[in-house]
Amino acid sequence: MNLIRFLGILFVFICMLAGCTIVIALLVIAVRFWPVLLILVLTLALFNWLLRRIGIQV
């Protein structure tokens, strides 16, 4: 049982590390290439507008 728990925690840690790496890489690309930053901001604004229109509070 301890081995399964260890493997589960290891999997969660690796997934969190990979997710953080992807977010940091996306931020570096967005700062380096301004059209990507513009698309990212517009996408987040559209998503926020859609959530407010549906009535979901985040």
C-alpha positions as CSV (number, residue, x, y, z in Angstrom):
1,M,0.0,0.0,0.0
2,N,2.9,2.4,0.8
3,L,4.3,1.7,-2.7
4,I,1.1,2.7,-4.4
5,R,0.8,5.8,-2.3
6,F,4.4,6.8,-3.1
7,L,3.8,6.3,-6.8
8,G,0.6,8.3,-6.6
9,I,2.4,11.2,-4.9
10,L,5.3,11.0,-7.3
11,F,2.9,11.2,-10.2
12,V,1.1,14.2,-8.8
13,F,4.5,15.9,-8.2
14,I,5.7,15.3,-11.7
15,C,2.4,16.5,-13.2
16,M,2.6,19.7,-11.1
17,L,6.2,20.3,-12.1
18,A,5.3,19.8,-15.8
19,G,2.3,22.2,-15.4
20,C,4.5,24.9,-13.9
21,T,7.1,24.4,-16.6
22,I,4.5,24.9,-19.3
23,V,3.1,28.0,-17.6
24,I,6.6,29.5,-17.3
25,A,7.4,28.7,-20.9
26,L,4.1,30.3,-22.1
27,L,4.9,33.4,-20.1
28,V,8.4,33.6,-21.6
29,I,7.0,33.2,-25.1
30,A,4.3,35.7,-24.4
31,V,6.7,38.4,-23.2
32,R,9.2,37.7,-26.1
33,F,6.6,37.8,-28.8
34,W,3.9,40.4,-28.2
35,P,1.2,39.0,-30.5
36,V,1.1,35.9,-28.4
37,L,0.6,38.1,-25.3
38,L,-2.1,40.0,-27.1
39,I,-3.9,36.8,-28.0
40,L,-3.5,35.5,-24.4
41,V,-5.0,38.7,-22.9
42,L,-7.9,38.7,-25.4
43,T,-8.6,35.0,-24.8
44,L,-8.8,35.6,-21.0
45,A,-11.0,38.6,-21.5
46,L,-13.4,36.7,-23.7
47,F,-13.5,33.8,-21.2
48,N,-14.2,36.2,-18.4
49,W,-17.0,37.8,-20.4
50,L,-18.5,34.4,-21.2
51,L,-18.4,33.3,-17.5
52,R,-20.1,36.5,-16.4
53,R,-22.8,36.2,-19.1
54,I,-23.5,32.6,-18.1
55,G,-23.6,33.7,-14.4
56,I,-20.7,31.7,-13.0
57,Q,-18.7,33.5,-10.3
58,V,-15.0,32.7,-10.0
